[in-house]
Amino acid sequence: MADTTASTPPPAAEATSALTPINIVLLSLFIFLIYMRLKPAAPQTLPRAPPPTVFRTFTPPTLLPYNGLNGMPIYFAVRGRVFDVTSGRNFYGPGGPYANFAGRDASRGLACGSFDEEMLTKDLEGPLDKLDDLGDEEMEALQGWEERFSEKYLVVGKIVPVGSEEAT
């Protein structure tokens, strides 16, 4: 009898498929992680710049509309300089404790520590308040306010009387 085992090749090992469910899940996860790593990032957006502020010359009547009403910014003058106090709307805007200074020259009221309406110049067409009658203590208080505003708020202009050569 002839030996048949020696002449016949051994049975072929069963070929296993690489596409098993676990391999498909792992391959998908691998591809997803590579995609997340290499995908371009969304461009970062910068905050919108505030509108440019132009230094300008105001007269009392041209400063008056800057009182925070109708969406207007809030400006007021202290010793000839006009400050944009819009960021302090809760204090200087409509309904705030200093609202009567909005759109006006606040120098006398700040110097005297009074926020009453009678501290404001009634005649907007007349000369500016020179503050000549204020004492040293009141002028020192006014200087303190002015320094505080200079540190916190932007100066957007100056105030001049109506009819001045500088008035535009």
KEZA-593151 format. One record per residue: residue in one letter; residue number from 1; x, y, z of N, C-alpha, C in turn. Coordinates in Angstrom, 1 decimal, padded with zeros to 4 digits. Layout:
BEGIN
+------+-----+--------+--------+--------+--------+--------+--------+--------+--------+--------+
! rest !  nr !    n.x !    n.y !    n.z !   ca.x !   ca.y !   ca.z !    c.x !    c.y !    c.z !
+------+-----+--------+--------+--------+--------+--------+--------+--------+--------+--------+
!    A ! NUM !      X !      Y !      Z !      X !      Y !      Z !      X !      Y !      Z !
...
+------+-----+--------+--------+--------+--------+--------+--------+--------+--------+--------+
//
This chain:
BEGIN
+------+-----+--------+--------+--------+--------+--------+--------+--------+--------+--------+
! rest !  nr !    n.x !    n.y !    n.z !   ca.x !   ca.y !   ca.z !    c.x !    c.y !    c.z !
+------+-----+--------+--------+--------+--------+--------+--------+--------+--------+--------+
!    M !   1 !  000.8 ! -001.2 !  000.0 !  000.0 !  000.0 !  000.0 !  000.9 !  001.2 !  000.0 !
!    A !   2 !  000.5 !  002.1 ! -000.8 !  001.3 !  003.3 ! -000.9 !  000.9 !  004.4 !  000.1 !
!    D !   3 !  001.9 !  005.1 !  000.5 !  001.6 !  006.2 !  001.6 !  001.0 !  007.4 !  000.9 !
!    T !   4 ! -000.2 !  007.7 !  001.1 ! -000.9 !  008.8 !  000.5 ! -000.7 !  010.1 !  001.3 !
!    T !   5 ! -000.4 !  010.0 !  002.5 ! -000.2 !  011.2 !  003.3 !  001.0 !  012.0 !  002.9 !
!    A !   6 !  002.0 !  011.4 !  002.4 !  003.2 !  012.1 !  002.1 !  003.0 !  012.8 !  000.8 !
!    S !   7 !  002.2 !  012.3 ! -000.1 !  002.1 !  013.0 ! -001.4 !  001.0 !  014.0 ! -001.4 !
!    T !   8 !  000.1 !  014.1 ! -000.5 ! -001.0 !  015.1 ! -000.5 ! -000.6 !  016.2 !  000.4 !
!    P !   9 ! -000.8 !  017.4 ! -000.1 ! -000.4 !  018.5 !  000.8 ! -001.3 !  018.6 !  002.0 !
!    P !  10 ! -000.8 !  019.2 !  003.1 ! -001.7 !  019.3 !  004.2 ! -002.9 !  020.2 !  004.0 !
!    P !  11 ! -003.9 !  020.0 !  004.7 ! -005.1 !  020.8 !  004.4 ! -004.8 !  022.3 !  004.7 !
!    A !  12 ! -005.3 !  023.1 !  003.8 ! -005.0 !  024.6 !  003.9 ! -005.7 !  025.2 !  005.1 !
!    A !  13 ! -005.0 !  026.0 !  005.8 ! -005.5 !  026.7 !  007.0 ! -006.7 !  027.6 !  006.5 !
!    E !  14 ! -007.7 !  027.6 !  007.2 ! -008.8 !  028.5 !  006.8 ! -008.4 !  029.9 !  006.9 !
!    A !  15 ! -008.6 !  030.7 !  005.8 ! -008.3 !  032.1 !  005.8 ! -009.3 !  032.9 !  006.6 !
!    T !  16 ! -008.9 !  033.7 !  007.5 ! -009.9 !  034.5 !  008.3 ! -009.9 !  035.9 !  007.6 !
!    S !  17 ! -011.1 !  036.4 !  007.6 ! -011.2 !  037.8 !  007.0 ! -010.8 !  038.8 !  008.0 !
!    A !  18 ! -010.2 !  039.9 !  007.5 ! -009.8 !  041.0 !  008.4 ! -011.0 !  041.9 !  008.6 !
!    L !  19 ! -012.0 !  041.7 !  007.9 ! -013.2 !  042.6 !  008.1 ! -014.2 !  042.1 !  009.1 !
!    T !  20 ! -013.7 !  041.9 !  010.3 ! -014.6 !  041.5 !  011.4 ! -015.3 !  042.7 !  011.9 !
!    P !  21 ! -016.4 !  042.6 !  012.6 ! -017.1 !  043.8 !  013.1 ! -016.2 !  044.6 !  014.1 !
!    I !  22 ! -015.4 !  044.0 !  014.9 ! -014.5 !  044.8 !  015.8 ! -013.5 !  045.5 !  015.1 !
!    N !  23 ! -012.9 !  044.9 !  014.0 ! -011.9 !  045.6 !  013.2 ! -012.5 !  046.8 !  012.5 !
!    I !  24 ! -013.7 !  046.6 !  012.0 ! -014.4 !  047.8 !  011.3 ! -014.6 !  048.9 !  012.3 !
!    V !  25 ! -015.1 !  048.6 !  013.5 ! -015.3 !  049.7 !  014.5 ! -013.9 !  050.3 !  014.8 !
!    L !  26 ! -012.9 !  049.6 !  015.1 ! -011.6 !  050.1 !  015.4 ! -011.0 !  051.0 !  014.2 !
!    L !  27 ! -011.2 !  050.5 !  013.0 ! -010.7 !  051.2 !  011.9 ! -011.5 !  052.5 !  011.7 !
!    S !  28 ! -012.8 !  052.5 !  011.9 ! -013.6 !  053.7 !  011.8 ! -013.2 !  054.7 !  012.9 !
!    L !  29 ! -013.0 !  054.2 !  014.1 ! -012.5 !  055.1 !  015.2 ! -011.2 !  055.7 !  014.9 !
!    F !  30 ! -010.3 !  054.9 !  014.4 ! -008.9 !  055.4 !  014.0 ! -009.0 !  056.5 !  012.9 !
!    I !  31 ! -009.8 !  056.3 !  011.9 ! -010.0 !  057.3 !  010.8 ! -010.7 !  058.6 !  011.4 !
!    F !  32 ! -011.6 !  058.4 !  012.3 ! -012.3 !  059.6 !  012.9 ! -011.3 !  060.4 !  013.7 !
!    L !  33 ! -010.5 !  059.7 !  014.5 ! -009.5 !  060.4 !  015.3 ! -008.5 !  061.2 !  014.4 !
!    I !  34 ! -008.0 !  060.6 !  013.4 ! -007.1 !  061.2 !  012.4 ! -007.8 !  062.4 !  011.8 !
!    Y !  35 ! -009.0 !  062.3 !  011.4 ! -009.8 !  063.4 !  010.8 ! -009.9 !  064.6 !  011.8 !
!    M !  36 ! -010.2 !  064.3 !  013.0 ! -010.4 !  065.3 !  014.1 ! -009.1 !  066.0 !  014.3 !
!    R !  37 ! -008.0 !  065.3 !  014.2 ! -006.7 !  065.8 !  014.5 ! -006.2 !  066.7 !  013.4 !
!    L !  38 ! -006.5 !  066.3 !  012.1 ! -006.0 !  067.0 !  011.0 ! -006.9 !  068.0 !  010.3 !
!    K !  39 ! -008.2 !  068.1 !  010.7 ! -009.1 !  069.0 !  010.1 ! -008.8 !  070.4 !  010.4 !
!    P !  40 ! -009.0 !  071.3 !  009.5 ! -008.7 !  072.7 !  009.8 ! -009.6 !  073.3 !  010.9 !
!    A !  41 ! -009.0 !  074.1 !  011.7 ! -009.8 !  074.7 !  012.8 ! -010.6 !  075.9 !  012.2 !
!    A !  42 ! -011.8 !  076.1 !  012.8 ! -012.6 !  077.2 !  012.4 ! -011.8 !  078.5 !  012.7 !
!    P !  43 ! -011.9 !  079.5 !  011.7 ! -011.1 !  080.7 !  012.0 ! -011.7 !  081.4 !  013.2 !
!    Q !  44 ! -010.8 !  081.9 !  014.0 ! -011.2 !  082.7 !  015.1 ! -011.6 !  084.1 !  014.7 !
!    T !  45 ! -012.7 !  084.5 !  015.3 ! -013.2 !  085.9 !  014.9 ! -012.8 !  086.8 !  016.0 !
!    L !  46 ! -012.3 !  088.0 !  015.6 ! -011.9 !  089.0 !  016.5 ! -013.1 !  089.8 !  016.9 !
!    P !  47 ! -013.2 !  090.4 !  018.1 ! -014.3 !  091.2 !  018.5 ! -014.3 !  092.4 !  017.6 !
!    R !  48 ! -015.5 !  092.9 !  017.3 ! -015.7 !  094.0 !  016.4 ! -015.2 !  095.3 !  017.1 !
!    A !  49 ! -014.4 !  096.0 !  016.4 ! -013.8 !  097.2 !  016.9 ! -014.8 !  098.3 !  017.1 !
!    P !  50 ! -014.7 !  099.1 !  018.2 ! -015.6 !  100.2 !  018.4 ! -015.5 !  101.2 !  017.2 !
!    P !  51 ! -016.5 !  102.0 !  017.0 ! -016.4 !  103.0 !  015.9 ! -015.4 !  104.0 !  016.3 !
!    P !  52 ! -014.7 !  104.5 !  015.3 ! -013.6 !  105.5 !  015.6 ! -014.2 !  106.7 !  016.2 !
!    T !  53 ! -013.4 !  107.3 !  017.2 ! -013.9 !  108.5 !  017.9 ! -013.0 !  109.6 !  017.3 !
!    V !  54 ! -013.7 !  110.6 !  016.9 ! -013.1 !  111.8 !  016.3 ! -013.2 !  112.9 !  017.3 !
!    F !  55 ! -012.0 !  113.5 !  017.7 ! -012.0 !  114.6 !  018.6 ! -012.6 !  115.8 !  017.9 !
!    R !  56 ! -013.6 !  116.4 !  018.6 ! -014.3 !  117.5 !  017.9 ! -014.6 !  118.6 !  018.9 !
!    T !  57 ! -015.0 !  119.7 !  018.4 ! -015.3 !  120.9 !  019.2 ! -016.8 !  121.0 !  019.4 !
!    F !  58 ! -017.3 !  121.1 !  020.6 ! -018.7 !  121.2 !  020.9 ! -019.0 !  122.6 !  021.4 !
!    T !  59 ! -020.2 !  123.0 !  021.2 ! -020.8 !  124.2 !  021.9 ! -021.9 !  123.6 !  022.9 !
!    P !  60 ! -022.3 !  124.3 !  023.9 ! -023.4 !  123.7 !  024.7 ! -024.6 !  123.2 !  023.9 !
!    P !  61 ! -025.1 !  123.9 !  022.9 ! -026.2 !  123.3 !  022.2 ! -025.9 !  122.1 !  021.4 !
!    T !  62 ! -024.6 !  122.0 !  020.9 ! -024.3 !  120.8 !  020.1 ! -023.9 !  119.6 !  021.0 !
!    L !  63 ! -023.6 !  119.9 !  022.3 ! -023.3 !  118.8 !  023.2 ! -024.6 !  118.2 !  023.8 !
!    L !  64 ! -025.7 !  119.0 !  023.9 ! -026.9 !  118.6 !  024.5 ! -027.5 !  117.3 !  024.0 !
!    P !  65 ! -027.5 !  117.0 !  022.7 ! -028.1 !  115.7 !  022.2 ! -027.4 !  114.5 !  022.7 !
!    Y !  66 ! -026.2 !  114.6 !  023.2 ! -025.4 !  113.4 !  023.7 ! -025.7 !  113.1 !  025.1 !
!    N !  67 ! -027.0 !  112.8 !  025.3 ! -027.5 !  112.6 !  026.7 ! -028.0 !  111.2 !  026.9 !
!    G !  68 ! -027.7 !  110.3 !  026.0 ! -028.1 !  108.9 !  026.1 ! -029.5 !  108.5 !  025.6 !
!    L !  69 ! -030.3 !  109.5 !  025.3 ! -031.6 !  109.2 !  024.7 ! -031.5 !  108.9 !  023.3 !
!    N !  70 ! -032.5 !  108.2 !  022.8 ! -032.6 !  107.8 !  021.3 ! -031.3 !  107.1 !  020.8 !
!    G !  71 ! -030.7 !  106.3 !  021.6 ! -029.5 !  105.6 !  021.2 ! -028.2 !  106.4 !  021.1 !
!    M !  72 ! -028.3 !  107.6 !  021.5 ! -027.1 !  108.5 !  021.4 ! -026.1 !  108.1 !  022.5 !
!    P !  73 ! -024.8 !  108.3 !  022.3 ! -023.8 !  108.1 !  023.4 ! -024.0 !  109.2 !  024.4 !
!    I !  74 ! -023.3 !  109.0 !  025.6 ! -023.4 !  110.0 !  026.7 ! -022.1 !  110.7 !  026.8 !
!    Y !  75 ! -022.2 !  112.0 !  026.6 ! -021.0 !  112.9 !  026.8 ! -021.3 !  113.9 !  027.9 !
!    F !  76 ! -020.3 !  114.4 !  028.6 ! -020.4 !  115.6 !  029.3 ! -019.1 !  116.3 !  029.5 !
!    A !  77 ! -019.1 !  117.6 !  029.8 ! -017.9 !  118.3 !  029.8 ! -017.5 !  118.6 !  031.3 !
!    V !  78 ! -016.2 !  118.6 !  031.5 ! -015.6 !  118.9 !  032.8 ! -014.4 !  119.8 !  032.5 !
!    R !  79 ! -014.5 !  121.0 !  033.0 ! -013.4 !  122.0 !  032.8 ! -012.9 !  122.1 !  031.3 !
!    G !  80 ! -013.9 !  122.1 !  030.4 ! -013.6 !  122.3 !  029.0 ! -013.3 !  121.1 !  028.2 !
!    R !  81 ! -013.1 !  120.0 !  028.8 ! -012.9 !  118.7 !  028.1 ! -014.2 !  117.9 !  028.1 !
!    V !  82 ! -014.5 !  117.3 !  027.0 ! -015.7 !  116.5 !  026.8 ! -015.4 !  115.0 !  026.9 !
!    F !  83 ! -016.0 !  114.3 !  027.9 ! -015.7 !  112.9 !  028.1 ! -016.9 !  112.0 !  027.6 !
!    D !  84 ! -016.5 !  110.9 !  027.0 ! -017.5 !  109.9 !  026.6 ! -017.7 !  109.0 !  027.8 !
!    V !  85 ! -018.8 !  109.1 !  028.5 ! -019.1 !  108.3 !  029.7 ! -020.2 !  107.3 !  029.4 !
!    T !  86 ! -020.3 !  106.9 !  028.1 ! -021.4 !  105.9 !  027.7 ! -021.2 !  104.6 !  028.4 !
!    S !  87 ! -020.0 !  104.2 !  028.7 ! -019.8 !  102.9 !  029.4 ! -020.4 !  102.9 !  030.8 !
!    G !  88 ! -020.6 !  104.1 !  031.3 ! -021.2 !  104.3 !  032.7 ! -022.6 !  104.7 !  032.6 !
!    R !  89 ! -023.3 !  104.1 !  031.6 ! -024.7 !  104.5 !  031.3 ! -025.6 !  104.4 !  032.5 !
!    N !  90 ! -025.4 !  103.4 !  033.4 ! -026.2 !  103.2 !  034.6 ! -026.1 !  104.5 !  035.5 !
!    F !  91 ! -025.0 !  105.2 !  035.5 ! -024.8 !  106.4 !  036.3 ! -025.2 !  107.6 !  035.6 !
!    Y !  92 ! -024.8 !  107.7 !  034.3 ! -024.9 !  109.0 !  033.6 ! -026.1 !  109.0 !  032.6 !
!    G !  93 ! -026.6 !  107.9 !  032.3 ! -027.7 !  107.8 !  031.3 ! -029.1 !  108.1 !  031.9 !
!    P !  94 ! -030.1 !  108.0 !  031.1 ! -031.4 !  108.3 !  031.6 ! -031.8 !  107.5 !  032.8 !
!    G !  95 ! -032.3 !  108.1 !  033.9 ! -032.7 !  107.4 !  035.1 ! -031.5 !  107.2 !  036.1 !
!    G !  96 ! -030.3 !  107.6 !  035.7 ! -029.1 !  107.4 !  036.6 ! -029.0 !  108.6 !  037.5 !
!    P !  97 ! -028.2 !  108.4 !  038.6 ! -028.1 !  109.5 !  039.6 ! -027.4 !  110.8 !  039.0 !
!    Y !  98 ! -026.6 !  110.7 !  038.0 ! -025.9 !  111.8 !  037.4 ! -026.5 !  112.2 !  036.0 !
!    A !  99 ! -027.7 !  111.7 !  035.7 ! -028.3 !  111.9 !  034.4 ! -028.5 !  113.4 !  034.0 !
!    N ! 100 ! -028.6 !  114.3 !  034.9 ! -028.8 !  115.7 !  034.6 ! -027.5 !  116.3 !  034.0 !
!    F ! 101 ! -026.4 !  115.6 !  034.2 ! -025.1 !  116.1 !  033.6 ! -024.9 !  115.7 !  032.2 !
!    A ! 102 ! -025.6 !  114.7 !  031.7 ! -025.5 !  114.1 !  030.4 ! -025.8 !  115.2 !  029.3 !
!    G ! 103 ! -024.8 !  115.4 !  028.4 ! -025.0 !  116.4 !  027.4 ! -024.8 !  117.8 !  027.8 !
!    R ! 104 ! -024.2 !  118.0 !  029.0 ! -024.0 !  119.3 !  029.6 ! -022.6 !  119.5 !  030.1 !
!    D ! 105 ! -022.3 !  120.7 !  030.6 ! -021.1 !  121.0 !  031.3 ! -021.3 !  120.7 !  032.8 !
!    A ! 106 ! -020.7 !  119.7 !  033.3 ! -020.9 !  119.2 !  034.7 ! -019.9 !  119.8 !  035.7 !
!    S ! 107 ! -019.1 !  120.7 !  035.3 ! -018.0 !  121.2 !  036.1 ! -018.5 !  121.8 !  037.5 !
!    R ! 108 ! -019.5 !  122.7 !  037.5 ! -019.9 !  123.3 !  038.7 ! -020.6 !  122.3 !  039.6 !
!    G ! 109 ! -021.4 !  121.5 !  039.1 ! -022.1 !  120.5 !  040.0 ! -021.1 !  119.5 !  040.6 !
!    L ! 110 ! -020.1 !  119.1 !  039.9 ! -019.0 !  118.2 !  040.4 ! -018.2 !  118.9 !  041.5 !
!    A ! 111 ! -017.8 !  120.2 !  041.2 ! -017.0 !  120.9 !  042.1 ! -017.8 !  121.2 !  043.5 !
!    C ! 112 ! -019.1 !  121.4 !  043.4 ! -019.9 !  121.7 !  044.6 ! -020.4 !  120.5 !  045.2 !
!    G ! 113 ! -020.3 !  119.3 !  044.5 ! -020.8 !  118.1 !  045.1 ! -022.3 !  118.1 !  045.1 !
!    S ! 114 ! -022.9 !  118.8 !  044.1 ! -024.4 !  118.8 !  044.0 ! -024.7 !  118.3 !  042.6 !
!    F ! 115 ! -025.8 !  117.5 !  042.6 ! -026.2 !  116.9 !  041.3 ! -027.6 !  117.5 !  040.9 !
!    D ! 116 ! -027.9 !  118.6 !  041.5 ! -029.2 !  119.3 !  041.2 ! -029.2 !  120.0 !  039.9 !
!    E ! 117 ! -030.3 !  120.2 !  039.4 ! -030.5 !  120.9 !  038.1 ! -030.0 !  122.3 !  038.1 !
!    E ! 118 ! -030.1 !  123.0 !  039.3 ! -029.7 !  124.4 !  039.3 ! -028.2 !  124.6 !  039.2 !
!    M ! 119 ! -027.4 !  123.5 !  039.2 ! -026.0 !  123.6 !  039.1 ! -025.6 !  123.7 !  037.6 !
!    L ! 120 ! -026.6 !  123.5 !  036.7 ! -026.3 !  123.6 !  035.3 ! -026.6 !  125.0 !  034.7 !
!    T ! 121 ! -025.8 !  125.4 !  033.7 ! -026.0 !  126.7 !  033.1 ! -027.3 !  126.6 !  032.3 !
!    K ! 122 ! -028.1 !  127.6 !  032.6 ! -029.4 !  127.7 !  031.9 ! -029.4 !  128.2 !  030.5 !
!    D ! 123 ! -028.5 !  129.2 !  030.3 ! -028.4 !  129.8 !  029.0 ! -027.4 !  129.1 !  028.1 !
!    L ! 124 ! -027.8 !  128.2 !  027.2 ! -026.8 !  127.4 !  026.4 ! -026.2 !  128.3 !  025.4 !
!    E ! 125 ! -026.8 !  129.4 !  025.0 ! -026.2 !  130.3 !  024.0 ! -025.2 !  131.3 !  024.6 !
!    G ! 126 ! -025.2 !  131.4 !  025.9 ! -024.4 !  132.4 !  026.6 ! -022.9 !  131.9 !  026.8 !
!    P ! 127 ! -022.2 !  132.6 !  027.6 ! -020.8 !  132.2 !  027.8 ! -020.7 !  131.0 !  028.7 !
!    L ! 128 ! -019.6 !  130.3 !  028.6 ! -019.3 !  129.1 !  029.5 ! -019.1 !  129.6 !  030.9 !
!    D ! 129 ! -019.4 !  128.7 !  031.8 ! -019.2 !  129.0 !  033.3 ! -017.7 !  129.0 !  033.5 !
!    K ! 130 ! -017.1 !  130.1 !  034.0 ! -015.7 !  130.2 !  034.2 ! -015.3 !  129.7 !  035.6 !
!    L ! 131 ! -016.3 !  129.4 !  036.4 ! -016.0 !  128.9 !  037.8 ! -015.2 !  129.8 !  038.6 !
!    D ! 132 ! -015.2 !  131.1 !  038.3 ! -014.4 !  132.1 !  039.1 ! -014.7 !  132.2 !  040.5 !
!    D ! 133 ! -016.0 !  131.9 !  040.9 ! -016.4 !  132.1 !  042.2 ! -016.2 !  130.9 !  043.1 !
!    L ! 134 ! -015.6 !  129.9 !  042.6 ! -015.4 !  128.7 !  043.4 ! -014.2 !  128.8 !  044.3 !
!    G ! 135 ! -014.2 !  128.2 !  045.5 ! -013.1 !  128.3 !  046.4 ! -012.0 !  127.2 !  046.1 !
!    D ! 136 ! -010.9 !  127.2 !  046.8 ! -009.9 !  126.3 !  046.6 ! -010.4 !  124.8 !  046.9 !
!    E ! 137 ! -011.2 !  124.6 !  047.9 ! -011.7 !  123.3 !  048.2 ! -012.5 !  122.7 !  047.1 !
!    E ! 138 ! -013.4 !  123.6 !  046.5 ! -014.2 !  123.2 !  045.4 ! -013.4 !  122.9 !  044.1 !
!    M ! 139 ! -012.4 !  123.7 !  043.9 ! -011.6 !  123.5 !  042.7 ! -010.8 !  122.2 !  042.9 !
!    E ! 140 ! -010.3 !  121.9 !  044.1 ! -009.6 !  120.7 !  044.4 ! -010.5 !  119.4 !  044.1 !
!    A ! 141 ! -011.8 !  119.6 !  044.6 ! -012.7 !  118.5 !  044.3 ! -013.0 !  118.3 !  042.8 !
!    L ! 142 ! -013.1 !  119.4 !  042.1 ! -013.3 !  119.3 !  040.7 ! -012.1 !  118.7 !  040.0 !
!    Q ! 143 ! -010.9 !  119.0 !  040.4 ! -009.7 !  118.4 !  039.8 ! -009.7 !  116.9 !  040.1 !
!    G ! 144 ! -010.1 !  116.5 !  041.3 ! -010.2 !  115.0 !  041.6 ! -011.1 !  114.3 !  040.6 !
!    W ! 145 ! -012.3 !  114.9 !  040.4 ! -013.3 !  114.3 !  039.5 ! -012.7 !  114.3 !  038.1 !
!    E ! 146 ! -012.0 !  115.3 !  037.7 ! -011.5 !  115.4 !  036.3 ! -010.4 !  114.3 !  036.1 !
!    E ! 147 ! -009.6 !  114.1 !  037.2 ! -008.5 !  113.1 !  037.1 ! -009.2 !  111.7 !  037.0 !
!    R ! 148 ! -010.2 !  111.5 !  037.8 ! -010.9 !  110.2 !  037.8 ! -011.5 !  109.9 !  036.4 !
!    F ! 149 ! -012.1 !  110.9 !  035.8 ! -012.7 !  110.8 !  034.5 ! -011.6 !  110.5 !  033.4 !
!    S ! 150 ! -010.5 !  111.2 !  033.6 ! -009.4 !  111.0 !  032.6 ! -008.8 !  109.6 !  032.6 !
!    E ! 151 ! -008.8 !  109.0 !  033.8 ! -008.3 !  107.6 !  033.9 ! -009.3 !  106.6 !  033.3 !
!    K ! 152 ! -010.6 !  106.9 !  033.4 ! -011.6 !  105.9 !  033.1 ! -012.3 !  106.1 !  031.8 !
!    Y ! 153 ! -012.4 !  107.3 !  031.3 ! -013.2 !  107.6 !  030.1 ! -012.3 !  108.3 !  029.0 !
!    L ! 154 ! -012.8 !  108.2 !  027.8 ! -012.1 !  108.8 !  026.7 ! -012.5 !  110.2 !  026.5 !
!    V ! 155 ! -011.5 !  111.1 !  026.2 ! -011.8 !  112.5 !  025.9 ! -012.2 !  112.6 !  024.4 !
!    V ! 156 ! -013.3 !  113.0 !  024.1 ! -013.8 !  113.0 !  022.7 ! -013.8 !  114.5 !  022.1 !
!    G ! 157 ! -013.5 !  115.4 !  022.9 ! -013.6 !  116.8 !  022.4 ! -013.4 !  117.8 !  023.5 !
!    K ! 158 ! -013.7 !  119.1 !  023.1 ! -013.7 !  120.2 !  024.0 ! -014.9 !  121.0 !  023.8 !
!    I ! 159 ! -015.2 !  121.8 !  024.8 ! -016.4 !  122.6 !  024.7 ! -016.0 !  124.1 !  024.6 !
!    V ! 160 ! -016.6 !  124.8 !  023.7 ! -016.4 !  126.2 !  023.5 ! -017.7 !  127.0 !  023.5 !
!    P ! 161 ! -017.7 !  128.3 !  023.8 ! -019.0 !  129.0 !  023.8 ! -019.5 !  129.1 !  022.3 !
!    V ! 162 ! -020.8 !  129.3 !  022.2 ! -021.4 !  129.6 !  020.9 ! -020.8 !  130.9 !  020.4 !
!    G ! 163 ! -020.5 !  130.9 !  019.1 ! -019.9 !  132.1 !  018.5 ! -018.4 !  132.1 !  018.5 !
!    S ! 164 ! -017.8 !  131.2 !  019.2 ! -016.4 !  131.1 !  019.3 ! -015.8 !  130.8 !  017.9 !
!    E ! 165 ! -014.6 !  131.3 !  017.6 ! -014.0 !  130.9 !  016.3 ! -013.8 !  129.5 !  016.1 !
!    E ! 166 ! -013.6 !  128.7 !  017.2 ! -013.3 !  127.3 !  017.2 ! -014.6 !  126.5 !  016.9 !
!    A ! 167 ! -015.7 !  127.1 !  017.2 ! -017.0 !  126.4 !  017.0 ! -017.3 !  126.1 !  015.6 !
!    T ! 168 ! -017.7 !  124.9 !  015.2 ! -017.9 !  124.6 !  013.8 ! -019.4 !  124.5 !  013.5 !
+------+-----+--------+--------+--------+--------+--------+--------+--------+--------+--------+
//
